[in-house]
Amino acid sequence: QVQLMESGGGLVQPGGSLRLSCVSSARIFSSATMKWYRQAPGKERELVASISSSGTTIYADSVKGRFTTARDNAKKTVYLQMSSLKPEDTAVYYCDSVTVVNVEGAKVELWGQGTQVTVSP
């Protein structure tokens, strides 16, 4: 039943870099808006980045200039390249997709299981 799978998390020192990947097994990928969220213990879920089907990207102010998201439709994969990492970036990172599936505008949303990112000296 799992149709999104994140990977690439781990432990990194402040100032370091990580690249997260999210692979989709859904039948339709190229028309989906793909988003990255993160959630730290005791805090609300935060939208980190979004990339539309046309490739337009949006970033949270807290990560702007440090994170970059991209998609490879042939591989059904979305990436989150993270650089200049800070301790406050520590969280579980989740991949999300939103797809319009019929002419009435009904949408299907899928979530991955999450991957842990820890930034610590």
C-alpha positions as CSV (number, residue, x, y, z in Angstrom):
1,Q,0.0,0.0,0.0
2,V,3.0,2.3,0.5
3,Q,3.4,4.5,-2.6
4,L,6.0,7.0,-1.4
5,M,9.3,6.1,0.2
6,E,11.8,8.6,1.6
7,S,15.5,7.9,2.1
8,G,18.8,9.7,2.7
9,G,18.4,10.9,6.3
10,G,21.1,10.6,8.9
11,L,23.4,12.3,11.3
12,V,25.4,15.3,10.0
13,Q,27.4,18.1,11.7
14,P,26.3,21.7,11.5
15,G,27.3,23.2,8.1
16,G,27.1,19.8,6.5
17,S,24.9,18.6,3.6
18,L,22.4,15.8,3.0
19,R,20.2,14.8,0.0
20,L,16.9,13.3,0.6
21,S,15.0,11.2,-2.0
22,C,11.4,10.3,-2.3
23,V,10.5,7.5,-4.8
24,S,6.9,7.1,-5.9
25,S,5.2,3.9,-7.0
26,A,1.9,5.6,-7.9
27,R,0.5,5.1,-11.4
28,I,0.6,8.9,-12.1
29,F,3.6,11.0,-10.9
30,S,4.3,13.8,-13.4
31,S,1.1,15.7,-12.8
32,A,1.5,15.7,-9.0
33,T,2.5,18.5,-6.8
34,M,5.3,17.2,-4.5
35,K,6.0,18.6,-1.1
36,W,8.5,18.1,1.7
37,Y,7.3,18.5,5.3
38,R,9.3,18.2,8.6
39,Q,8.2,17.6,12.2
40,A,10.4,17.9,15.3
41,P,9.3,16.3,18.6
42,G,6.7,18.5,20.3
43,K,6.3,20.8,17.3
44,E,3.8,21.1,14.5
45,R,4.4,19.8,11.0
46,E,6.1,22.4,8.9
47,L,6.0,22.8,5.1
48,V,9.7,23.0,3.9
49,A,9.5,23.0,0.1
50,S,7.1,22.4,-2.8
51,I,7.5,21.7,-6.4
52,S,4.7,21.8,-8.9
53,S,4.1,19.6,-12.0
54,S,5.6,22.4,-14.1
55,G,8.7,22.6,-11.9
56,T,7.9,25.8,-9.9
57,T,9.4,25.7,-6.5
58,I,8.4,27.3,-3.2
59,Y,10.5,27.3,0.0
60,A,9.9,28.1,3.6
61,D,11.8,31.2,4.8
62,S,13.7,29.2,7.3
63,V,15.4,27.1,4.6
64,K,15.4,29.5,1.6
65,G,18.9,29.7,0.1
66,R,20.0,26.5,1.8
67,F,17.6,23.8,0.5
68,T,16.7,23.0,-3.1
69,T,14.0,20.6,-4.3
70,A,13.9,19.0,-7.8
71,R,12.1,16.2,-9.5
72,D,12.9,13.5,-12.1
73,N,9.6,12.4,-13.6
74,A,11.3,9.5,-15.5
75,K,12.5,8.1,-12.2
76,K,9.3,9.1,-10.3
77,T,11.6,10.7,-7.8
78,V,11.7,14.0,-5.9
79,Y,14.8,15.3,-4.2
80,L,15.6,17.6,-1.3
81,Q,19.2,18.9,-1.3
82,M,20.0,20.4,2.0
83,S,23.2,22.4,2.7
84,S,24.5,24.6,5.5
85,L,22.5,22.5,7.9
86,K,21.7,23.9,11.3
87,P,20.7,22.1,14.6
88,E,17.2,23.5,14.2
89,D,16.8,21.5,10.9
90,T,16.7,18.3,13.1
91,A,13.4,16.6,12.4
92,V,11.6,13.8,10.6
93,Y,11.2,14.7,7.0
94,Y,8.2,13.5,5.1
95,C,7.4,13.4,1.4
96,D,3.8,14.3,0.2
97,S,2.1,14.2,-3.2
98,V,-1.2,15.7,-4.3
99,T,-2.8,14.7,-7.5
100,V,-6.1,15.7,-9.2
101,V,-7.7,12.5,-10.4
102,N,-10.9,13.5,-12.2
103,V,-12.7,16.3,-14.0
104,E,-14.6,17.2,-10.8
105,G,-11.3,18.1,-9.2
106,A,-11.1,15.3,-6.7
107,K,-7.6,14.9,-5.2
108,V,-5.6,12.1,-3.8
109,E,-2.9,12.8,-1.2
110,L,-0.1,10.3,-0.4
111,W,2.5,10.4,2.4
112,G,5.8,8.7,2.9
113,Q,6.9,7.1,6.2
114,G,9.5,9.7,6.9
115,T,13.3,9.8,7.3
116,Q,15.2,11.2,10.3
117,V,17.6,14.1,9.9
118,T,19.8,14.9,12.9
119,V,22.1,17.9,12.9
120,S,24.5,17.8,15.8
121,P,28.2,18.4,16.6
